[in-house]
């Protein structure tokens, strides 16, 4: 009886290995298809990110300039306030 069980176990192991192997093959196939479909989306996202960066550059420079002007004006107003108190 033990010999029969061993044969059965070996048969089940083979079947299990085949199932795992088939699953891994299918997973690789699906991953490949997903990567293939994602590539154009990733390229478009990179392109859009570059465009946003190009457009943001001048806006950031203008924001820095405006902030500098604001700080200068605040200093000027605070300086005048100190002069008025003297």
N, CA and C atoms as a LAMMPS dump frame, in Angstrom:
ITEM: TIMESTEP
0
ITEM: NUMBER OF ATOMS
258
ITEM: BOX BOUNDS ff ff ff
-5.0000000000000000e+02 5.0000000000000000e+02
-5.0000000000000000e+02 5.0000000000000000e+02
-5.0000000000000000e+02 5.0000000000000000e+02
ITEM: ATOMS id mol type element x y z
1 1 1 N 0.804 -1.189 0
2 1 2 C 0 0 0
3 1 3 C 0.85 1.257 0
4 2 1 N 1.948 1.192 0.66
5 2 2 C 2.823 2.354 0.715
6 2 3 C 3.353 2.681 -0.671
7 3 1 N 3.69 1.686 -1.432
8 3 2 C 4.204 1.916 -2.789
9 3 3 C 3.167 2.616 -3.652
10 4 1 N 1.912 2.226 -3.497
11 4 2 C 0.832 2.857 -4.247
12 4 3 C 0.702 4.334 -3.878
13 5 1 N 0.78 4.641 -2.594
14 5 2 C 0.685 6.026 -2.127
15 5 3 C 1.85 6.866 -2.651
16 6 1 N 3.053 6.295 -2.643
17 6 2 C 4.225 7.014 -3.16
18 6 3 C 4.041 7.354 -4.628
19 7 1 N 3.52 6.422 -5.397
20 7 2 C 3.278 6.645 -6.815
21 7 3 C 2.25 7.75 -7.004
22 8 1 N 1.215 7.709 -6.179
23 8 2 C 0.168 8.73 -6.244
24 8 3 C 0.74 10.1 -5.908
25 9 1 N 1.574 10.179 -4.841
26 9 2 C 2.189 11.438 -4.427
27 9 3 C 3.081 11.998 -5.529
28 10 1 N 3.852 11.139 -6.153
29 10 2 C 4.722 11.585 -7.246
30 10 3 C 3.908 12.116 -8.415
31 11 1 N 2.809 11.469 -8.689
32 11 2 C 1.936 11.915 -9.778
33 11 3 C 1.345 13.276 -9.436
34 12 1 N 0.94 13.454 -8.198
35 12 2 C 0.386 14.743 -7.77
36 12 3 C 1.441 15.843 -7.819
37 13 1 N 2.676 15.511 -7.443
38 13 2 C 3.761 16.499 -7.498
39 13 3 C 3.995 16.944 -8.93
40 14 1 N 3.996 16.011 -9.84
41 14 2 C 4.177 16.343 -11.25
42 14 3 C 3.061 17.235 -11.743
43 15 1 N 1.86 16.935 -11.378
44 15 2 C 0.703 17.723 -11.775
45 15 3 C 0.782 19.116 -11.17
46 16 1 N 1.2 19.179 -9.911
47 16 2 C 1.334 20.464 -9.226
48 16 3 C 2.417 21.31 -9.895
49 17 1 N 3.537 20.703 -10.235
50 17 2 C 4.628 21.419 -10.915
51 17 3 C 4.163 21.962 -12.262
52 18 1 N 3.379 21.158 -12.975
53 18 2 C 2.862 21.592 -14.269
54 18 3 C 1.923 22.788 -14.098
55 19 1 N 1.095 22.735 -13.064
56 19 2 C 0.154 23.824 -12.795
57 19 3 C 0.906 25.113 -12.473
58 20 1 N 1.92 24.996 -11.619
59 20 2 C 2.725 26.166 -11.26
60 20 3 C 3.436 26.711 -12.487
61 21 1 N 3.997 25.843 -13.265
62 21 2 C 4.712 26.252 -14.473
63 21 3 C 3.771 26.957 -15.449
64 22 1 N 2.584 26.42 -15.613
65 22 2 C 1.596 27.036 -16.511
66 22 3 C 1.188 28.408 -15.981
67 23 1 N 1.027 28.505 -14.661
68 23 2 C 0.662 29.788 -14.048
69 23 3 C 1.769 30.824 -14.271
70 24 1 N 3.013 30.426 -14.055
71 24 2 C 4.145 31.333 -14.242
72 24 3 C 4.233 31.776 -15.701
73 25 1 N 4.052 30.864 -16.623
74 25 2 C 4.08 31.213 -18.048
75 25 3 C 2.985 32.219 -18.387
76 26 1 N 1.797 31.982 -17.865
77 26 2 C 0.666 32.893 -18.117
78 26 3 C 0.94 34.263 -17.499
79 27 1 N 1.514 34.281 -16.292
80 27 2 C 1.84 35.547 -15.626
81 27 3 C 2.862 36.328 -16.449
82 28 1 N 3.858 35.647 -16.99
83 28 2 C 4.858 36.304 -17.844
84 28 3 C 4.205 36.885 -19.094
85 29 1 N 3.301 36.129 -19.662
86 29 2 C 2.589 36.572 -20.87
87 29 3 C 1.773 37.832 -20.573
88 30 1 N 1.05 37.822 -19.472
89 30 2 C 0.231 38.976 -19.091
90 30 3 C 1.125 40.18 -18.793
91 31 1 N 2.211 39.965 -18.071
92 31 2 C 3.133 41.054 -17.738
93 31 3 C 3.713 41.671 -19.011
94 32 1 N 4.049 40.839 -19.964
95 32 2 C 4.567 41.334 -21.239
96 32 3 C 3.538 42.182 -21.965
97 33 1 N 2.308 41.729 -21.982
98 33 2 C 1.239 42.475 -22.651
99 33 3 C 0.987 43.808 -21.956
100 34 1 N 1.007 43.808 -20.636
101 34 2 C 0.806 45.046 -19.88
102 34 3 C 1.942 46.023 -20.162
103 35 1 N 3.161 45.541 -20.136
104 35 2 C 4.321 46.401 -20.398
105 35 3 C 4.254 46.982 -21.806
106 36 1 N 3.836 46.167 -22.743
107 36 2 C 3.717 46.61 -24.136
108 36 3 C 2.687 47.738 -24.266
109 37 1 N 1.565 47.575 -23.592
110 37 2 C 0.5 48.588 -23.668
111 37 3 C 0.854 49.829 -22.857
112 38 1 N 1.637 49.669 -21.817
113 38 2 C 1.987 50.804 -20.948
114 38 3 C 3.059 51.691 -21.573
115 39 1 N 3.866 51.156 -22.437
116 39 2 C 4.994 51.917 -22.998
117 39 3 C 4.567 53.238 -23.642
118 40 1 N 3.563 53.264 -24.51
119 40 2 C 3.164 54.549 -25.103
120 40 3 C 2.639 55.541 -24.053
121 41 1 N 1.978 55.018 -23.035
122 41 2 C 1.455 55.884 -21.973
123 41 3 C 2.612 56.508 -21.2
124 42 1 N 3.611 55.712 -20.903
125 42 2 C 4.784 56.213 -20.18
126 42 3 C 5.507 57.265 -21.018
127 43 1 N 5.656 57.004 -22.301
128 43 2 C 6.319 57.974 -23.182
129 43 3 C 5.544 59.286 -23.224
130 44 1 N 4.224 59.208 -23.31
131 44 2 C 3.384 60.408 -23.33
132 44 3 C 3.51 61.17 -22.01
133 45 1 N 3.56 60.454 -20.903
134 45 2 C 3.712 61.093 -19.589
135 45 3 C 5.053 61.823 -19.493
136 46 1 N 6.101 61.21 -20.022
137 46 2 C 7.427 61.861 -20.021
138 46 3 C 7.384 63.134 -20.858
139 47 1 N 6.738 63.05 -22.003
140 47 2 C 6.618 64.198 -22.896
141 47 3 C 5.862 65.334 -22.199
142 48 1 N 4.761 64.986 -21.552
143 48 2 C 3.955 65.99 -20.85
144 48 3 C 4.739 66.605 -19.697
145 49 1 N 5.495 65.802 -18.984
146 49 2 C 6.297 66.309 -17.871
147 49 3 C 7.334 67.308 -18.379
148 50 1 N 7.938 67.014 -19.518
149 50 2 C 8.901 67.939 -20.114
150 50 3 C 8.239 69.243 -20.504
151 51 1 N 7.051 69.162 -21.082
152 51 2 C 6.309 70.364 -21.482
153 51 3 C 5.945 71.2 -20.263
154 52 1 N 5.491 70.552 -19.213
155 52 2 C 5.136 71.272 -17.982
156 52 3 C 6.372 71.959 -17.413
157 53 1 N 7.491 71.271 -17.397
158 53 2 C 8.73 71.854 -16.867
159 53 3 C 9.152 73.072 -17.692
160 54 1 N 9.017 72.961 -19.005
161 54 2 C 9.362 74.094 -19.881
162 54 3 C 8.493 75.302 -19.583
163 55 1 N 7.209 75.059 -19.406
164 55 2 C 6.272 76.159 -19.161
165 55 3 C 6.405 76.699 -17.739
166 56 1 N 6.783 75.86 -16.813
167 56 2 C 6.891 76.279 -15.414
168 56 3 C 8.117 77.149 -15.181
169 57 1 N 9.154 76.959 -15.966
170 57 2 C 10.391 77.727 -15.786
171 57 3 C 10.154 79.225 -15.77
172 58 1 N 9.583 79.805 -16.832
173 58 2 C 9.333 81.245 -16.844
174 58 3 C 8.371 81.691 -15.74
175 59 1 N 7.397 80.867 -15.433
176 59 2 C 6.447 81.213 -14.367
177 59 3 C 7.161 81.278 -13.019
178 60 1 N 8.077 80.348 -12.782
179 60 2 C 8.834 80.357 -11.532
180 60 3 C 9.722 81.601 -11.446
181 61 1 N 10.343 81.968 -12.552
182 61 2 C 11.185 83.175 -12.561
183 61 3 C 10.35 84.406 -12.259
184 62 1 N 9.176 84.489 -12.837
185 62 2 C 8.284 85.624 -12.588
186 62 3 C 7.841 85.643 -11.13
187 63 1 N 7.545 84.475 -10.567
188 63 2 C 7.145 84.391 -9.164
189 63 3 C 8.272 84.858 -8.246
190 64 1 N 9.507 84.463 -8.546
191 64 2 C 10.659 84.903 -7.747
192 64 3 C 10.82 86.416 -7.833
193 65 1 N 10.682 86.927 -9.047
194 65 2 C 10.808 88.365 -9.262
195 65 3 C 9.734 89.119 -8.473
196 66 1 N 8.5 88.647 -8.564
197 66 2 C 7.398 89.283 -7.845
198 66 3 C 7.604 89.196 -6.337
199 67 1 N 8.075 88.068 -5.865
200 67 2 C 8.329 87.905 -4.433
201 67 3 C 9.423 88.87 -3.984
202 68 1 N 10.449 89.026 -4.787
203 68 2 C 11.525 89.972 -4.467
204 68 3 C 11.001 91.398 -4.39
205 69 1 N 10.158 91.749 -5.354
206 69 2 C 9.562 93.095 -5.352
207 69 3 C 8.694 93.294 -4.11
208 70 1 N 7.96 92.277 -3.739
209 70 2 C 7.095 92.345 -2.556
210 70 3 C 7.933 92.538 -1.288
211 71 1 N 9.022 91.799 -1.185
212 71 2 C 9.905 91.926 -0.023
213 71 3 C 10.503 93.324 0.025
214 72 1 N 10.944 93.827 -1.126
215 72 2 C 11.508 95.178 -1.171
216 72 3 C 10.477 96.208 -0.727
217 73 1 N 9.249 96.085 -1.19
218 73 2 C 8.176 97.018 -0.832
219 73 3 C 7.879 96.927 0.667
220 74 1 N 7.848 95.71 1.208
221 74 2 C 7.597 95.53 2.638
222 74 3 C 8.708 96.173 3.46
223 75 1 N 9.956 95.994 3.028
224 75 2 C 11.081 96.616 3.731
225 75 3 C 10.954 98.138 3.695
226 76 1 N 10.572 98.632 2.52
227 76 2 C 10.407 100.076 2.345
228 76 3 C 9.332 100.606 3.292
229 77 1 N 8.199 99.91 3.342
230 77 2 C 7.104 100.34 4.219
231 77 3 C 7.501 100.253 5.691
232 78 1 N 8.193 99.192 6.051
233 78 2 C 8.639 99.054 7.437
234 78 3 C 9.67 100.119 7.78
235 79 1 N 10.527 100.462 6.829
236 79 2 C 11.526 101.523 7.031
237 79 3 C 10.859 102.855 7.239
238 80 1 N 9.829 103.16 6.448
239 80 2 C 9.092 104.415 6.602
240 80 3 C 8.371 104.458 7.934
241 81 1 N 7.857 103.332 8.391
242 81 2 C 7.136 103.27 9.657
243 81 3 C 8.106 103.601 10.784
244 82 1 N 9.338 103.023 10.715
245 82 2 C 10.337 103.296 11.729
246 82 3 C 10.72 104.769 11.725
247 83 1 N 10.805 105.388 10.549
248 83 2 C 11.152 106.793 10.429
249 83 3 C 10.059 107.655 11.036
250 84 1 N 8.797 107.272 10.839
251 84 2 C 7.662 108.04 11.379
252 84 3 C 7.66 107.995 12.907
253 85 1 N 8.132 106.921 13.494
254 85 2 C 8.103 106.76 14.947
255 85 3 C 9.217 107.563 15.613
256 86 1 N 10.233 107.958 14.878
257 86 2 C 11.377 108.68 15.468
258 86 3 C 11.105 110.116 15.656
